[in-house]
Amino acid sequence: MEKKIIVVDNVKKIYKIGRKQDFVVADGLSFQVSKGEVVCIVGKTGCGKSTCFNMLLGIEPTTEGTIRIEGRDPYKDFNYFQTKIGAIFQTDRLLPWRSSLENAVIGLELVEKSKEAREEIALKWLHRLGLEGFEEVYPYQLSGGMRQRVGMARAFTVNPDILLADEAFGHLDQVTSNQLREIFLELIKETGKTCLVVTHDIREAIEIGNRIIVLGKPCRNLLDEKIPEFSSEKEKGEYEERIFSVIDRGEV
Amino acid sequence: MLERLKKIQLKKGGFISFGIILIAWETSSHFVPPYLIPDLSTLLDKFLEVLTSWKLMRHVFITVLRVIIALTISFVFGATLSILMGFVRKSEDYILPVLHFVMGVPALSWVVMAIIWFPNIESRILFILVACCFPNYTLEMYDGIKGIQKDLMDMLQSFRPTRLQLFSKLILPSIVPAILTSWKINVGYATRVAMVAELVGATTGVGFQLLSSQEMFDMPGAIAWTLMLIVFLLISQFSLEKAERYLLRYRPSTN
């Protein structure tokens, strides 16, 4: 039996709005991810994908239900997951006062690796992501795509076991987005990391993932299945349409 | 090139404005008694006399030292309060109202209270300056902390930093612009307040010299001492702008 790295069990998330009003973001969210799997989570905008992402990252607690990563709660055992979970965000989230290299090394700085060691690792990833010659420049001097590459390098630099990506290519133009997606795919294949990709782009999910989880609103799984191998573009298109209709109707 | 031309034009504009004022002053000095408007050469002589005499320049240094010490204490106090409010959310409810109340107290009221509360002159001046300056530091820095983007906070949190790391890697660099702004505001403000503070009981400092000039009907003296303060302020602003240019070099130039 495959080892389940991530186990999300009947999670409910409620935000308090004002004194009496509650806003239910997630209700009955359950799924599991095995080691080495690349799972894509798709759903409509505002269905709570990013909240789900933050709960998996350990930044936000669940209201009810449990999330276990390697058997531990990422929120309660927050420090245990240092360098074990890496994140690529929707926007680059680079620190504007740091150069590309300084941004890429930040995760390693926190675990107090020596300056030489951490810079060597960060440089390797920056170069791997095509940023040779841009190590010393500030974020404002980089294009959107380049900044997102630095964000990716920052996540890979800590060599996490689990990689979470939240709409990582969603805000870029199509050409840049395709380029980055290809590099990302290459890297996760090469490193064999367990990966959870949150996206609203069905085509992207089909290209990247082994499995797809479709979320409804409030955040709950409508569909959770392996992505089949496609023998033709037509087959792929039909599958895309099926996923689209599930998202659109909010039911299977 | 265009930028350089603009700068030269700006300087030219300044020279013309000051030139007109100086000409008007000099002309007036020929029609009005010298104790009201002294001529420019008398003013220059007095200014050079202050500048070249250690006995007189000592008063400028004493005032500058008082301002620097008071600003340093105010900064440390203000930074502590702003960090406390930034980290302990509840503390804002207790600190902010008091801060707004303190900010509403006029400098002259602090002077009166200082005279009653402190027998020692230096303590009086320090108290007045700190009471007037620390709220600016606190509020500016607290605004800076509040303005830190949640996105960046979440990004850094994903790497599981300690509180100290969160402070040194994110909070401190984020509030550098606010710190610089608060210093820029407070240097000028503290210098002006120091004059008021030194008027009451001090036997040293530029404020005391200004009071003496007033008692002696010494207009050249009053202007020379005022010019000294302006020079100090210009040097401070220049240094802060240099520091700002270096510390905020990561920002795109607006030119």
Chai-1 contact restraints between the chains, C-beta under 6 A:
chainA,res_idxA,chainB,res_idxB,connection_type,confidence,min_distance_angstrom,max_distance_angstrom,comment,restraint_id
A,L57,B,S158,contact,1.0,0.0,6.0,A-B,restraint_1
A,I59,B,D154,contact,1.0,0.0,6.0,A-B,restraint_2
A,I59,B,Q157,contact,1.0,0.0,6.0,A-B,restraint_3
A,N79,B,R160,contact,1.0,0.0,6.0,A-B,restraint_4
A,Q82,B,R160,contact,1.0,0.0,6.0,A-B,restraint_5
A,A87,B,S158,contact,1.0,0.0,6.0,A-B,restraint_6
A,R93,B,D151,contact,1.0,0.0,6.0,A-B,restraint_7
A,R93,B,L152,contact,1.0,0.0,6.0,A-B,restraint_8
A,R93,B,M155,contact,1.0,0.0,6.0,A-B,restraint_9
A,P96,B,Y250,contact,1.0,0.0,6.0,A-B,restraint_10
A,W97,B,P173,contact,1.0,0.0,6.0,A-B,restraint_11
A,W97,B,Y250,contact,1.0,0.0,6.0,A-B,restraint_12
A,G107,B,F159,contact,1.0,0.0,6.0,A-B,restraint_13
A,L110,B,F159,contact,1.0,0.0,6.0,A-B,restraint_14
A,L110,B,P161,contact,1.0,0.0,6.0,A-B,restraint_15
A,L110,B,Q165,contact,1.0,0.0,6.0,A-B,restraint_16
A,Y138,B,Y250,contact,1.0,0.0,6.0,A-B,restraint_17
A,Y140,B,P252,contact,1.0,0.0,6.0,A-B,restraint_18
